[in-house]
């Protein structure tokens, strides 16, 4: 893995760790914004495969699905 990939991985991990305690209680607007930012930082491209394993409300899932086509 290159340095850029490691930074993205660390970013995503830190964000999830930061919000874990309130993930199911905050408003939907927050989840939409957060989901979009995760997809941007993950650098998902059209045609890739994405696996979502019990990641909550789908804030990232539906955006990732749209991004990969």
Secondary structure by P-SEA (a helix, b strand, c coil): ccaaaaaaaaaaaaaaaaaccccccccaaaaaaaaaaaaaaacccccbbbbbccccccaaaaaaaaaac
